[in-house]
């Protein structure tokens, strides 16, 4: 099968929405530290596979 006749890429996997918090130091066991900023990040094995296939030019469809 040539690349031009390839079909739709279907991915069955997870998509995660993470929140990364900036802190002055890593907490030690049992310690609580106060964060001062945050960044949203998307990930998960399924999300990464869909993104990679789309960047490669393949038609993709995700399923949860």
Buried (B, 14 or more C-beta within 10 A) or exposed (E): EEEEEEEEBEBEBEBEEEEEEEEEEEEEEEEEEEEEEEEEEEEBEBBBBBBEBEEEEBEBEBEE
